[in-house]
Amino acid sequence: MPPRKQATSPAAAPASASTSSSGVPGSSSSFNAPAARPSSSGQSSKTAIHGTDAQAIAAGMYRNYLAKTDQRTKLLDAFMAFLVVVGALQFVYCVIGGNFPFNAFLSGFSATVGQFVLTASLRIQTNPENKSDFGSISHERAFADYIFGSVILHFFCVNFIN
């Protein structure tokens, strides 16, 4: 028969050798390690530090975007943001105002989503950072493909309305 372990009180056990309720050394549990819990004032300052870090990261990303992004790419990004707003407004109107001509809603929303996808494809193909992936495709060819796809997309959307 294996020898029995001696039970120690949580106050007598050192803080570095915490055990879980299963008796496994090194694994900590929130139930038997009250000394490992941060105080309420320490936790709020830790959250504030993380919030400041997130703000600094977002501000750095925005500054980097403004400094290093081509003007043509920024224009495409603005158009994509416009498409997201239009799609969201169409969806909210369908939920609040009703969807009586459901074909009209589907056609408009599909046109918005399809145009977003086509614009994202154009952005990827014309981004100077992706020149190695799309070296054989000129900017004019990518734009011509975009216009051709947009015409076909809107032709189907208009015909879907009835």
N, C-alpha and C positions, 0 to 999 in steps of 0.2 A: 504494500500500500504506500502511495507517495506521501511525503510529509505534508502537513497542513501549513498553509501560509498564515503568518501572523497578521491580524487585522490592525491597522493603525488608523487613528482618527485623522480627518482632513487637516486639522490644525497642526498635528505633529508631523505630517508629511512635508518635506521640503517643496517649495514652489516649482523647482526645476524638474522634479520627478513626479509629474502628475500622471494619474492613471484614470482610465475611463471606468464606467460602471461594469465593464466586462473584465476588468483587472489586467488589461494589457498595458504595460508601461509605455510611455511616450505618446499614446493617443490621448488627446484631451477631449473633454466633453464640457459643455457649458454648465452641466449640473454640478460637477465636483471641482471646478476650477474657478472659484469666484475671484481669485486674485488676478486671473488672466483677463477679466472683463475690463474694458476701458471705462473711465468715469464719464459721466454725461458731459462734462465740460471738455474733456479731451476728444470725445467723439464729435462734438459740434465743430471744434476747430479743425479736426481732420476732414470733415465734410466740406468746410469752407475752403480748405486748402485744395481739395479735389475740384471744387467748383471753380476756383481761380485758375487751376491748371487747365481745365476744360475751356475756359474763356480764353486763356492765352494760346492754346492750341488752335481754337477756331479763328482767333484774330490773326495768328501766323499763317494759317491756311488761306485766309482771305487776302492778306498782303501778298503772299506768294502767287495766288491766282491773278491778282491785278498786275503784278510786276512781270510775270513770265508767260501769261497766256496771250496768244495772238488776238488781234482785234476781230478777225473773221470768226474765230472760235467763240469769242465773247458774244458776238451777235447771234450765233446759232444757239448758245446757251440761253440767251434772253428769249429767243423764240420758243425754245423748249419749255422754259418756265411759263410763258404765256399759254402754251398748249396745255400744261398741267392745270393752270387756273381755269381755263375754259372747260376742260373735262370735268373738273370738280364742280364747277357751277352747273353744268348740265346734269350731273348726277344728283346734286342737291335739289335742283328744280324738279327732277323726276320723282324724288322721294317726297318733297313737300307739295308740289303742284299737281302731281298725278302724271300718269303716263298713258293718256288716252291714245294718241297716235304713237303706239309703241315702236312702230317701224321708224318714225322720225327720230325718236330718242336713240334707237340702236344705230341708225345711220349716222347721226351727228357724233355720237360717242365713238363709234368705230372710226370715223374720219379723223377725230382728234387723236385717238390712240395710234392709228396708222401713220398719221403725219408725224407724230412724235418719234415713232420707230424709224421712219425714213430720214428724219432730221438727225437722229442719233447716228445712223449709218453714214450720212454725209459728214457729220462732225468727226467721226473716227477716220474716215478716208482722207479728209483735208487737214487734219491736225499735223503740224510739222513734226511732232514727236513720234508719229507713227509712219514716218517716211520710209523706214526700212521694211515695214510690212506691206505697204501699198506703193512701192516705188514705181511700178509699171503703170499705175493709174494716175493720170493728170487731174488737176483740180477741175478743169473744164469737163473732162469725161465723167467725173464723180457728180458734178452739178447736173449734167445732162441726164444721167441715170436717175438722179433725184427728181428732176422735173418729169421725166417719163413715168416714174413710179407714182408721183403725185397725181398726174392726170388720170392714170388708170384707177387709182384708189378713189378719186372723187367721181369718176364715171360710174363705178359700181355703187358708191354711196348714194348718188342722185337717183340711180335706177332702183335702188332698194326702197326708197321712200314711196314709190308708186306714183 
